[in-house]
Amino acid sequence: MGILAHVDAGKTSLTERLLHAAGVIDEIGSVDDGNTQTDSLALERQRGITIKSAVVSFAIGDVTVNLIDTPGHPDFIAEVERALSVLDGAVLVVSAVEGVQAQTRVLMRTLRRLRIPTLIFVNKLDRSGAQYEPVLKSLADRLSPQVIAMGSADRLGTREAGFTAYDERDAGFTFSLLDLLAEHDDNLLATYVEDEDALSYAALRQRLAEQTGRAMVHPIYFGSAITGAGSDELIDGIRELLPAAEGDTEAPTVGSVFKVERGPAGEKVAFVRVRTGEFRTRERVRFGDGKDAKITAISVFDDGAASTRPVVPAGRIAKVWGLGDIQIGDVVTPVDGGPVEGARAESGYFSPPTLETVIQPVRVEDKGSLQTALSQLAEQDPLIDLRQDDVRQETYVSLYGEVQKEVIQSTLATDFGVDVTFRETTTICIERVAGIGAAVEFNKVDPNPFLATVGLRVEPAAVSSGVTFELEVELGSMPYAFIRAVEETVRETLKQGLRGWEIPDCRVVMTHSGYSARQSHAHAVFDKSMSSTAGDFRFLTPLVLVEALRQAGTTVHEPMHQFRLEVPADVVRPVLSTLARLRAIPQVPALGGDTSVLEGEIPAAAVYELEQQLPGLARGEGVLESSFERYQPVTGAIPSRARTDQDPLNRREYLLHVLRRV
């Protein structure tokens, strides 16, 4: 089960309350005091926010709950994404004071799209400004109409605020429940029409559990994680309404890796959710693209802690040692087990990072240590997506926001002893192929210096279709290793288009192929200078592909965010003026008596500036929500991160670079 929320809605406090109610901890920790169970990093305790997802296990009656506490800050959405791949259910936490916020909507959209059963817990009933009816309406309007309050709240805004669950005596609740469930169940409606008394309250609760388990409806609970109000009712809801996994230990063994960290000695530790079967210490397992290794130790989460065990059964989460090449998203199976569909778990639930920055060591002598440290951080967070510019000798990291910079900087200083600085954050654009282009280089024909023939045609592809590689040559026209080398190099080269931005969607067709067969001088051993190698194809392919791209042409597209802005009605005019200056595209504003709502699209590069200016524009009363929406062609000056502005991939420069490597 995942606990998800917008930052400061009270996820970690709710986790503490659940652990206390389950008897795992004797005293509830405080986020402000930095003594909670799941916020273990020094920076988490210092800032009072969750940065890394944390796992803790406890029992509710006969049900074991493996709880994953996830970050709420949008800069760390990658941690949430990895947790989603292993969840059976979720509790989405909303503040009774702030209500539905930007991250709340992003999370709920994703939970509904993935059909993850979700309960909603409205927290902070004891805080001044807490609301009941307005929050309910906002949840129905802005998250999902398929929600239902499971009880009533009273004495809001006081330490005595409470939540009383509805039961069969509440006729209004029973009717609302029937009305909601009937939207997805025609038989239920027909039964009720024929005989109102044919449906018992117990039968309705059972149907509620079924539809909640299929992510059709979302029950809402109110309470306070600090005072404990509503926590017992929520726990009952978790047990009754969120479906437990089957945990079949007899089925073929399959596990999913959703987190990787480093142990005290620098060893890799994989967090594995075991779906079926069981893993044992000293068992040899397969993962990723055909890799295998032996499990050297297993630590299973149980009763609030992780303890060493020889076996981890289905349904549990464990830390596993010994898998040195493991990566986040890998599916793990026994070496002697049968084939498993897909070597990697699904991902891409949220938009990729749209910002990047250059990272540099403060001390020049730390350059090597920085690369090692960044490689280890990339293992734990693949979306920071390290990019090395060999010509400028610079390292780029991808970001979701400015807070992520602080975390990377603090982690490098604390864990690796490397002090770093960052350049100004810039926006990550992409390139799209504009037309069709083709190029070919023939073996032993000038100016081709490589023993290979490669011909490629590039064509546009649909958005989000990815890069496809196809053959118009006979598969047996040359060794498959050479064809594979061309395909791998094509995909690598497309990470930097003509202006240096990635080309995420493209169709590439191999039109020509040829090679020099293995040969040697008389009475001599194999002569590499007379015979083609995979290296010839890896070196030649970028030259051919870039020439084909030049013929086809590419356009640069920038990321756009969908925004929703609430401001006082009397400041709409200056806000619209600022939006126009920031190249935003607002829709017709919804003008109200006191508050007006502006919605539309804005370039991702301008969101941070709008956030900085909003307090002054709206007298501190403005509320901004934004999330990635799409890419659109850049207007005006075309941003480039290529090697040179005039000739991004100069042929002579590239050949000299290759020869130096050789």
C-alpha positions as CSV (number, residue, x, y, z in Angstrom):
1,M,0.0,0.0,0.0
2,G,1.3,3.4,-0.9
3,I,0.7,6.6,1.1
4,L,0.7,9.5,-1.5
5,A,-0.1,13.2,-1.2
6,H,0.9,16.8,-2.1
7,V,3.8,18.0,0.1
8,D,2.8,18.9,3.7
9,A,-0.6,17.1,3.5
10,G,0.5,14.8,6.4
11,K,1.6,11.5,4.7
12,T,4.4,10.8,7.1
13,S,2.4,11.8,10.1
14,L,-0.4,9.4,9.0
15,T,2.2,6.6,8.6
16,E,3.3,7.2,12.2
17,R,-0.3,7.1,13.4
18,L,-0.9,3.8,11.5
19,L,2.3,2.3,13.0
20,H,1.3,3.4,16.5
21,A,-2.3,2.0,16.1
22,A,-0.8,-1.3,14.9
23,G,1.5,-1.5,18.0
24,V,4.7,-1.2,16.0
25,I,5.9,1.9,17.8
26,D,5.1,3.1,21.3
27,E,5.4,6.8,20.6
28,I,4.4,8.8,17.6
29,G,7.3,10.7,16.0
30,S,7.0,14.2,14.7
31,V,8.1,15.5,11.2
32,D,8.9,18.9,12.8
33,D,11.1,17.2,15.4
34,G,12.7,14.9,12.8
35,N,12.1,11.7,14.7
36,T,9.7,9.8,12.4
37,Q,10.3,6.1,11.4
38,T,10.3,6.5,7.6
39,D,12.2,9.8,7.3
40,S,15.7,8.5,8.0
41,L,17.9,10.7,5.9
42,A,19.5,13.7,7.7
43,L,18.2,16.1,5.0
44,E,14.7,14.7,5.4
45,R,14.8,15.4,9.1
46,Q,16.3,18.8,8.6
47,R,13.8,20.0,5.9
48,G,10.8,18.1,7.3
49,I,9.9,16.5,3.9
50,T,10.1,13.0,2.5
51,I,12.8,12.6,-0.2
52,K,13.2,8.9,-0.6
53,S,10.4,6.3,-0.5
54,A,10.6,4.2,2.7
55,V,9.1,0.8,3.5
56,V,7.6,-0.4,6.8
57,S,5.4,-3.5,7.5
58,F,2.7,-4.0,10.1
59,A,-0.3,-6.2,10.7
60,I,-4.0,-5.2,10.7
61,G,-5.7,-8.3,12.2
62,D,-4.8,-11.2,9.8
63,V,-3.7,-8.8,7.0
64,T,-0.1,-7.9,6.6
65,V,0.4,-4.3,5.2
66,N,3.6,-3.5,3.5
67,L,3.4,0.3,3.5
68,I,5.5,2.6,1.2
69,D,5.7,6.2,2.4
70,T,6.4,8.3,-0.8
71,P,7.6,11.9,-1.2
72,G,5.0,14.6,-1.7
73,H,7.2,17.3,-3.3
74,P,6.9,17.3,-7.1
75,D,10.7,17.4,-7.5
76,F,10.8,13.8,-6.2
77,I,7.9,12.4,-8.3
78,A,10.4,9.8,-9.6
79,E,10.3,8.1,-6.2
80,V,6.5,7.9,-6.4
81,E,6.7,6.4,-9.9
82,R,8.8,3.5,-8.9
83,A,6.5,2.7,-5.9
84,L,3.4,2.7,-8.2
85,S,4.8,-0.4,-10.0
86,V,4.4,-2.6,-7.0
87,L,1.2,-1.3,-5.3
88,D,-2.0,-3.2,-4.6
89,G,-3.7,-0.1,-3.2
90,A,-3.1,3.4,-2.1
91,V,-4.3,6.0,0.4
92,L,-4.3,9.5,-1.0
93,V,-3.9,12.2,1.7
94,V,-5.5,15.6,1.3
95,S,-5.3,18.5,3.7
96,A,-8.7,19.7,5.1
97,V,-7.2,23.2,5.1
98,E,-5.5,23.5,1.7
99,G,-7.8,21.0,0.0
100,V,-7.0,19.6,-3.5
101,Q,-3.5,20.9,-4.6
102,A,-1.5,20.6,-7.8
103,Q,0.3,17.3,-6.9
104,T,-3.0,15.8,-5.6
105,R,-4.5,16.1,-9.0
106,V,-1.4,14.6,-10.8
107,L,-1.3,11.7,-8.4
108,M,-5.1,10.9,-8.6
109,R,-5.0,11.1,-12.4
110,T,-2.2,8.5,-12.4
111,L,-3.8,6.2,-9.8
112,R,-7.1,6.2,-11.8
113,R,-5.2,5.6,-15.1
114,L,-3.4,2.6,-13.5
115,R,-6.6,1.4,-11.8
116,I,-4.9,1.2,-8.4
117,P,-7.6,0.9,-5.7
118,T,-7.5,4.2,-3.7
119,L,-8.9,5.5,-0.4
120,I,-8.9,9.2,0.3
121,F,-8.0,10.5,3.8
122,V,-8.7,14.1,4.4
123,N,-6.2,15.1,7.1
124,K,-5.8,18.0,9.6
125,L,-9.4,18.3,10.8
126,D,-7.9,19.8,14.0
127,R,-6.3,22.7,12.1
128,S,-7.8,26.2,12.0
129,G,-9.5,26.6,8.6
130,A,-10.4,23.0,8.2
131,Q,-13.5,22.4,6.0
132,Y,-15.8,19.4,5.4
133,E,-18.4,20.2,2.7
134,P,-16.2,22.5,0.5
135,V,-13.4,19.8,0.5
136,L,-15.9,17.1,-0.4
137,K,-17.2,19.2,-3.3
138,S,-13.6,19.9,-4.4
139,L,-12.7,16.2,-4.3
140,A,-15.7,15.4,-6.5
141,D,-15.1,18.3,-8.9
142,R,-11.4,18.1,-9.3
143,L,-10.4,14.5,-8.6
144,S,-13.2,12.2,-9.4
145,P,-17.0,12.3,-9.3
146,Q,-16.9,8.6,-8.1
147,V,-16.2,9.5,-4.4
148,I,-18.3,9.0,-1.3
149,A,-17.8,10.3,2.3
150,M,-17.7,7.4,4.7
151,G,-18.7,9.5,7.7
152,S,-19.3,12.9,9.1
153,A,-17.0,15.3,10.9
154,D,-17.6,17.7,13.7
155,R,-15.8,20.4,15.8
156,L,-13.5,21.2,12.9
157,G,-10.6,23.4,13.6
158,T,-10.2,22.3,17.3
159,R,-8.2,19.5,19.0
160,E,-11.5,17.8,19.7
161,A,-12.3,17.5,16.0
162,G,-13.8,14.1,15.3
163,F,-15.0,11.7,12.6
164,T,-18.0,9.4,13.0
165,A,-18.4,6.6,10.5
166,Y,-21.8,6.0,8.9
167,D,-23.6,2.7,9.4
168,E,-26.9,1.1,8.4
169,R,-28.9,3.5,10.5
170,D,-27.9,6.4,8.2
171,A,-30.5,6.3,5.5
172,G,-29.0,9.2,3.6
173,F,-25.6,7.4,3.4
174,T,-27.2,4.2,2.3
175,F,-29.1,5.9,-0.5
176,S,-26.0,7.8,-1.7
177,L,-24.0,4.6,-1.6
178,L,-26.6,2.8,-3.7
179,D,-26.8,5.6,-6.1
180,L,-23.0,5.6,-6.6
181,L,-22.6,1.8,-6.9
182,A,-25.5,1.6,-9.4
183,E,-23.6,3.7,-11.8
184,H,-21.3,0.8,-12.4
185,D,-23.8,-2.1,-11.8
186,D,-27.0,-2.3,-13.7
187,N,-28.0,-5.5,-11.9
188,L,-27.8,-3.7,-8.6
189,L,-30.1,-1.0,-9.9
190,A,-32.6,-3.5,-11.3
191,T,-32.6,-5.4,-8.0
192,Y,-33.4,-2.2,-6.1
193,V,-36.1,-1.2,-8.5
194,E,-37.9,-4.5,-8.2
195,D,-37.6,-4.7,-4.4
196,E,-36.1,-2.0,-2.2
197,D,-35.7,-4.5,0.7
198,A,-33.8,-7.1,-1.4
199,L,-30.5,-5.3,-0.8
200,S,-29.2,-5.4,2.7
201,Y,-26.6,-2.9,4.0
202,A,-24.1,-5.7,4.3
203,A,-24.6,-6.5,0.6
204,L,-24.0,-2.9,-0.3
205,R,-20.8,-2.8,1.7
206,Q,-19.6,-5.9,-0.1
207,R,-20.4,-4.3,-3.5
208,L,-18.5,-1.2,-2.3
209,A,-15.5,-3.4,-1.5
210,E,-15.7,-4.9,-5.0
211,Q,-15.9,-1.6,-6.8
212,T,-13.2,0.0,-4.7
213,G,-11.0,-3.0,-5.4
214,R,-11.5,-2.4,-9.2
215,A,-10.7,1.3,-8.7
216,M,-14.2,2.4,-9.8
217,V,-15.1,4.3,-6.6
218,H,-13.0,6.0,-3.9
219,P,-14.3,6.1,-0.3
220,I,-13.3,9.2,1.7
221,Y,-12.4,9.3,5.4
222,F,-11.7,12.4,7.5
223,G,-9.5,12.8,10.5
224,S,-6.3,14.0,12.0
225,A,-3.0,12.1,12.0
226,I,-1.8,14.2,14.9
227,T,-4.8,13.6,17.3
228,G,-5.7,10.2,15.9
229,A,-9.3,11.2,14.9
230,G,-10.6,9.0,12.1
231,S,-7.5,6.7,12.1
232,D,-9.4,3.7,13.4
233,E,-12.1,4.1,10.8
234,L,-9.4,4.4,8.1
235,I,-7.7,1.3,9.3
236,D,-11.0,-0.6,9.1
237,G,-11.4,0.8,5.6
238,I,-8.0,-0.4,4.6
239,R,-8.7,-3.9,5.8
240,E,-12.3,-4.1,4.4
241,L,-12.0,-2.2,1.1
242,L,-8.4,-2.5,-0.3
243,P,-7.8,-5.9,-1.9
244,A,-5.1,-8.1,-0.4
245,A,-2.7,-9.8,-2.8
246,E,-3.1,-13.5,-3.3
247,G,0.6,-14.3,-2.4
248,D,0.7,-17.7,-4.2
249,T,3.9,-19.4,-3.0
250,E,3.3,-22.4,-5.3
251,A,3.3,-20.3,-8.5
252,P,6.5,-19.5,-10.5
253,T,8.7,-17.1,-8.6
254,V,8.6,-13.5,-9.8
255,G,9.7,-10.3,-8.1
256,S,9.9,-6.6,-9.1
257,V,12.7,-4.2,-8.1
258,F,11.4,-0.7,-7.2
259,K,14.3,0.8,-5.3
260,V,18.1,0.4,-5.2
261,E,20.4,1.8,-2.5
262,R,24.0,1.3,-1.4
263,G,24.9,-0.4,1.9
264,P,27.5,0.7,4.4
265,A,30.3,-1.0,2.4
266,G,29.1,0.4,-0.9
267,E,27.3,-2.8,-1.9
268,K,24.1,-2.7,-3.9
269,V,20.8,-3.5,-2.1
270,A,17.7,-4.1,-4.1
271,F,14.2,-3.6,-2.7
272,V,12.1,-6.5,-4.2
273,R,8.4,-6.9,-4.1
274,V,7.8,-10.7,-4.4
275,R,4.7,-11.2,-6.4
276,T,4.5,-15.0,-6.6
277,G,6.7,-17.9,-5.3
278,E,9.6,-17.3,-3.0
279,F,13.2,-16.4,-3.1
280,R,15.9,-18.0,-0.9
281,T,19.4,-17.1,0.2
282,R,22.1,-18.6,-2.0
283,E,19.6,-19.0,-4.9
284,R,20.8,-18.0,-8.3
285,V,18.4,-15.5,-10.0
286,R,18.0,-13.9,-13.4
287,F,17.2,-10.3,-14.1
288,G,17.4,-7.5,-16.6
289,D,18.7,-8.3,-20.0
290,G,19.9,-11.9,-19.3
291,K,22.1,-11.1,-16.3
292,D,22.2,-13.5,-13.3
293,A,23.7,-13.6,-9.8
294,K,23.4,-15.3,-6.5
295,I,21.4,-13.9,-3.6
296,T,23.8,-13.6,-0.7
297,A,21.4,-12.2,2.0
298,I,17.7,-11.4,2.4
299,S,16.1,-8.9,4.9
300,V,12.3,-9.0,5.1
301,F,10.2,-6.1,6.3
302,D,8.0,-7.2,9.2
303,D,6.5,-5.6,12.3
304,G,8.1,-2.2,11.7
305,A,11.6,-3.4,11.0
306,A,13.6,-5.4,8.5
307,S,15.1,-8.7,9.8
308,T,17.4,-11.2,8.2
309,R,15.6,-14.3,6.9
310,P,16.6,-17.2,4.7
311,V,13.4,-17.0,2.6
312,V,11.1,-14.2,1.4
313,P,7.6,-15.5,0.3
314,A,5.1,-14.0,-2.1
315,G,3.3,-10.8,-1.0
316,R,6.3,-9.5,1.0
317,I,8.9,-6.8,0.4
318,A,12.6,-7.6,1.1
319,K,16.0,-6.1,0.8
320,V,18.2,-8.4,-1.3
321,W,22.0,-8.4,-1.4
322,G,24.3,-10.0,-4.0
323,L,22.8,-8.6,-7.3
324,G,25.6,-6.3,-8.3
325,D,24.2,-5.4,-11.8
326,I,20.5,-5.0,-10.7
327,Q,18.6,-1.9,-11.8
328,I,15.3,-0.3,-10.8
329,G,12.5,-1.8,-12.8
330,D,14.1,-5.2,-13.3
331,V,12.0,-8.3,-13.0
332,V,13.7,-11.0,-11.0
333,T,13.2,-14.8,-11.5
334,P,15.1,-18.0,-10.6
335,V,17.7,-19.0,-13.1
336,D,16.1,-22.4,-13.4
337,G,12.6,-21.0,-13.6
338,G,10.5,-20.6,-16.7
339,P,10.4,-17.6,-19.0
340,V,8.7,-14.4,-17.7
341,E,7.0,-11.8,-19.8
342,G,9.0,-8.6,-19.9
343,A,12.5,-8.1,-18.3
344,R,11.6,-4.8,-16.9
345,A,8.5,-3.5,-15.0
346,E,6.3,-0.8,-16.5
347,S,7.3,2.9,-16.0
348,G,6.6,6.2,-17.5
349,Y,3.6,7.0,-15.3
350,F,4.6,10.6,-15.0
351,S,6.1,13.1,-17.4
352,P,10.0,13.0,-17.7
353,P,12.1,15.8,-16.2
354,T,11.9,19.0,-18.2
355,L,14.9,20.8,-16.7
356,E,18.7,20.3,-16.7
357,T,21.8,21.8,-15.3
358,V,25.6,21.5,-15.5
359,I,27.1,20.1,-12.3
360,Q,30.8,20.8,-11.5
361,P,33.1,19.9,-8.6
362,V,34.3,22.8,-6.5
363,R,37.8,21.2,-6.4
364,V,39.2,20.1,-9.7
365,E,40.8,17.1,-8.1
366,D,37.3,15.8,-7.2
367,K,36.3,15.3,-10.9
368,G,36.8,11.6,-10.9
369,S,35.1,11.2,-7.5
370,L,32.1,13.2,-8.8
371,Q,31.6,10.9,-11.8
372,T,31.7,7.8,-9.5
373,A,29.2,9.4,-7.1
374,L,26.8,10.6,-9.8
375,S,26.8,7.1,-11.3
376,Q,25.7,5.7,-7.9
377,L,23.0,8.4,-7.6
378,A,21.8,7.5,-11.1
379,E,21.4,3.9,-10.0
380,Q,19.0,5.0,-7.2
381,D,17.3,7.6,-9.4
382,P,17.5,6.8,-13.2
383,L,15.6,9.9,-14.1
384,I,18.4,12.2,-13.2
385,D,19.7,11.0,-16.6
386,L,23.4,11.9,-16.6
387,R,24.6,13.3,-19.9
388,Q,28.3,13.8,-20.7
389,D,29.4,16.5,-23.2
390,D,32.8,15.1,-24.3
391,V,33.7,18.3,-26.3
392,R,33.0,20.8,-23.5
393,Q,33.9,18.3,-20.8
394,E,30.7,19.0,-18.9
395,T,28.3,16.8,-17.1
396,Y,24.5,17.5,-17.2
397,V,21.9,16.2,-14.8
398,S,18.1,16.2,-15.4
399,L,15.8,17.8,-12.8
400,Y,12.2,18.2,-11.9
401,G,12.9,21.4,-9.9
402,E,15.2,23.6,-7.9
403,V,14.8,21.7,-4.6
404,Q,16.2,18.6,-6.2
405,K,19.4,20.5,-6.8
406,E,19.8,21.1,-3.0
407,V,19.2,17.4,-2.3
408,I,21.8,16.3,-4.9
409,Q,24.3,18.9,-3.5
410,S,23.7,17.8,0.1
411,T,23.9,14.1,-0.7
412,L,27.2,14.5,-2.6
413,A,28.7,16.5,0.2
414,T,27.5,14.2,3.0
415,D,27.8,10.7,1.5
416,F,30.7,11.2,-0.9
417,G,32.6,14.2,0.4
418,V,32.3,16.0,-2.9
419,D,31.3,19.7,-2.9
420,V,29.6,20.8,-6.1
421,T,28.2,23.9,-7.8
422,F,25.4,24.1,-10.4
423,R,25.0,26.3,-13.5
424,E,21.7,28.1,-14.1
425,T,18.8,25.6,-14.7
426,T,17.7,25.4,-18.4
427,T,14.7,23.7,-20.1
428,I,15.1,20.3,-21.8
429,C,13.6,20.4,-25.3
430,I,13.3,17.6,-27.8
431,E,13.6,17.4,-31.6
432,R,11.2,15.9,-34.0
433,V,12.0,14.7,-37.6
434,A,10.3,17.1,-40.1
435,G,10.5,15.1,-43.3
436,I,12.2,12.1,-44.9
437,G,15.9,11.9,-45.4
438,A,18.3,9.2,-46.5
439,A,22.1,8.7,-46.7
440,V,24.6,5.9,-47.5
441,E,28.3,5.3,-47.1
442,F,29.9,2.4,-49.1
443,N,32.7,0.2,-48.0
444,K,36.1,1.1,-49.4
445,V,34.7,4.2,-51.2
446,D,36.1,7.6,-50.2
447,P,35.5,9.4,-48.0
448,N,34.4,6.4,-45.9
449,P,37.4,5.4,-43.7
450,F,35.6,2.4,-42.2
451,L,35.3,-1.2,-43.5
452,A,31.5,-1.1,-43.6
453,T,28.5,-0.2,-45.8
454,V,25.6,1.5,-44.0
455,G,22.5,3.1,-45.6
456,L,19.8,4.6,-43.5
457,R,16.5,6.4,-44.1
458,V,14.8,8.4,-41.4
459,E,11.1,9.3,-41.2
460,P,8.8,11.0,-38.8
461,A,6.9,8.9,-36.3
462,A,3.8,9.4,-34.1
463,V,4.2,11.2,-30.8
464,S,5.1,8.8,-28.0
465,S,5.6,5.9,-30.5
466,G,9.4,5.7,-29.7
467,V,12.3,4.9,-32.0
468,T,11.7,2.0,-34.3
469,F,14.5,0.3,-36.4
470,E,13.5,-1.7,-39.4
471,L,15.4,-3.6,-42.2
472,E,15.1,-3.3,-46.0
473,V,18.2,-5.5,-46.4
474,E,18.3,-9.3,-46.0
475,L,18.8,-10.3,-42.5
476,G,21.5,-12.7,-43.7
477,S,23.3,-10.1,-45.8
478,M,25.9,-9.7,-43.0
479,P,26.5,-11.1,-39.5
480,Y,23.7,-10.2,-37.1
481,A,26.2,-8.7,-34.7
482,F,26.9,-6.0,-37.2
483,I,23.2,-5.3,-37.7
484,R,22.8,-5.2,-33.9
485,A,25.7,-2.7,-33.7
486,V,24.0,-0.4,-36.2
487,E,20.7,-0.5,-34.3
488,E,22.3,0.1,-30.9
489,T,24.3,3.0,-32.3
490,V,21.2,4.5,-34.1
491,R,19.4,4.6,-30.7
492,E,22.4,6.1,-28.9
493,T,22.9,8.7,-31.6
494,L,19.3,9.9,-31.6
495,K,19.8,11.0,-27.9
496,Q,21.3,14.1,-29.5
497,G,19.7,15.4,-32.7
498,L,21.0,18.1,-35.0
499,R,20.7,20.7,-32.3
500,G,21.7,18.4,-29.5
501,W,18.3,17.5,-28.2
502,E,16.9,14.0,-28.0
503,I,14.7,12.7,-30.8
504,P,12.3,10.5,-28.9
505,D,10.1,9.4,-31.8
506,C,11.5,8.4,-35.2
507,R,11.4,5.5,-37.8
508,V,14.8,4.4,-39.0
509,V,15.2,2.0,-41.9
510,M,18.4,0.3,-42.9
511,T,18.5,0.4,-46.7
512,H,22.1,-0.7,-47.5
513,S,24.6,-3.1,-45.8
514,G,27.9,-4.6,-46.6
515,Y,31.2,-5.7,-44.9
516,S,34.6,-7.1,-45.6
517,A,34.7,-10.8,-44.7
518,R,37.3,-12.1,-42.2
519,Q,40.6,-12.4,-44.0
520,S,44.3,-12.3,-43.6
521,H,47.6,-12.1,-45.5
522,A,49.1,-15.4,-46.7
523,H,50.2,-17.7,-43.9
524,A,49.3,-15.0,-41.3
525,V,46.8,-14.6,-38.5
526,F,43.5,-12.6,-38.8
527,D,44.3,-9.0,-39.9
528,K,41.9,-6.5,-38.3
529,S,42.8,-3.9,-40.9
530,M,41.5,-6.1,-43.7
531,S,38.3,-7.3,-42.0
532,S,35.1,-5.6,-40.8
533,T,34.4,-5.4,-37.0
534,A,31.4,-4.2,-35.1
535,G,33.4,-1.1,-34.3
536,D,33.4,-0.1,-38.0
537,F,29.6,-0.1,-38.0
538,R,29.4,1.8,-34.6
539,F,31.8,4.5,-35.9
540,L,30.2,4.9,-39.4
541,T,26.5,4.8,-38.3
542,P,26.4,8.3,-36.7
543,L,27.9,9.9,-39.8
544,V,25.2,8.3,-42.0
545,L,22.4,8.9,-39.6
546,V,23.3,12.6,-39.1
547,E,23.4,13.1,-42.8
548,A,20.0,11.5,-43.2
549,L,18.7,13.8,-40.4
550,R,20.1,16.9,-42.2
551,Q,18.2,15.9,-45.3
552,A,15.0,15.3,-43.4
553,G,15.4,18.3,-41.1
554,T,14.3,18.5,-37.5
555,T,12.3,21.0,-35.5
556,V,12.9,21.8,-31.8
557,H,9.9,21.5,-29.4
558,E,9.7,22.9,-25.9
559,P,7.8,21.4,-22.9
560,M,4.4,23.1,-22.1
561,H,2.7,23.0,-18.7
562,Q,-1.1,23.1,-18.1
563,F,-1.7,25.7,-15.4
564,R,-4.6,26.7,-13.2
565,L,-4.3,30.0,-11.4
566,E,-6.6,31.3,-8.7
567,V,-6.2,35.1,-8.0
568,P,-8.2,37.9,-6.4
569,A,-10.6,39.2,-9.0
570,D,-9.1,42.8,-8.9
571,V,-5.7,41.6,-10.0
572,V,-6.7,39.6,-13.1
573,R,-5.6,42.4,-15.5
574,P,-1.9,42.6,-14.3
575,V,-1.8,38.8,-14.0
576,L,-2.9,38.4,-17.6
577,S,-0.3,41.0,-18.7
578,T,2.4,38.9,-16.9
579,L,1.2,35.7,-18.5
580,A,1.4,37.3,-21.9
581,R,5.0,38.4,-21.3
582,L,5.8,34.8,-20.2
583,R,4.3,33.4,-23.5
584,A,1.4,31.7,-21.7
585,I,-1.7,30.9,-23.6
586,P,-4.6,31.5,-21.2
587,Q,-8.2,30.5,-21.8
588,V,-11.1,32.8,-21.1
589,P,-10.9,33.5,-17.4
590,A,-13.7,32.4,-15.0
591,L,-14.4,35.7,-13.2
592,G,-15.9,35.5,-9.7
593,G,-16.9,38.0,-7.1
594,D,-13.8,37.7,-5.0
595,T,-11.7,35.1,-6.8
596,S,-11.1,34.4,-10.5
597,V,-9.6,31.3,-12.1
598,L,-7.3,31.4,-15.0
599,E,-6.4,28.2,-16.9
600,G,-4.2,27.6,-20.0
601,E,-0.7,26.6,-21.1
602,I,2.6,28.1,-20.3
603,P,6.2,27.2,-21.4
604,A,7.9,25.0,-18.7
605,A,10.8,27.5,-18.7
606,A,8.5,30.3,-17.5
607,V,6.8,28.4,-14.6
608,Y,9.5,29.2,-12.1
609,E,9.5,32.9,-12.9
610,L,5.7,32.9,-12.6
611,E,6.0,31.3,-9.2
612,Q,8.5,33.9,-8.1
613,Q,6.3,36.9,-9.2
614,L,2.9,35.6,-8.1
615,P,3.0,36.6,-4.4
616,G,3.6,40.2,-5.4
617,L,1.1,40.2,-8.2
618,A,-1.7,38.6,-6.1
619,R,-0.9,40.1,-2.7
620,G,0.1,36.6,-1.4
621,E,-3.4,35.2,-2.2
622,G,-2.6,33.5,-5.6
623,V,-2.6,29.7,-5.9
624,L,-0.8,28.2,-8.9
625,E,-1.0,24.6,-10.1
626,S,0.9,23.4,-13.1
627,S,1.9,20.0,-14.6
628,F,3.5,18.9,-17.9
629,E,1.0,18.7,-20.7
630,R,2.8,18.3,-24.1
631,Y,5.6,19.5,-26.3
632,Q,5.1,22.3,-28.9
633,P,7.3,23.8,-31.6
634,V,9.6,26.6,-30.4
635,T,8.8,30.0,-31.7
636,G,11.5,32.7,-32.0
637,A,15.1,31.8,-31.2
638,I,15.8,28.1,-31.4
639,P,17.5,26.8,-28.3
640,S,20.5,24.5,-29.0
641,R,22.9,22.5,-26.9
642,A,24.9,21.1,-29.8
643,R,28.6,21.2,-30.1
644,T,28.7,24.2,-32.4
645,D,25.8,26.4,-33.4
646,Q,26.7,26.4,-37.1
647,D,27.6,22.7,-37.6
648,P,26.4,20.6,-34.7
649,L,28.1,17.3,-35.8
650,N,30.9,18.4,-38.1
651,R,32.1,15.3,-40.0
652,R,35.8,16.1,-39.8
653,E,35.5,16.9,-36.0
654,Y,33.7,13.7,-35.5
655,L,36.2,11.6,-37.4
656,L,39.1,13.1,-35.4
657,H,37.2,12.4,-32.2
658,V,36.8,8.7,-33.3
659,L,40.4,8.3,-34.3
660,R,41.5,9.7,-30.9
661,R,39.3,7.0,-29.3
662,V,40.8,4.3,-31.5
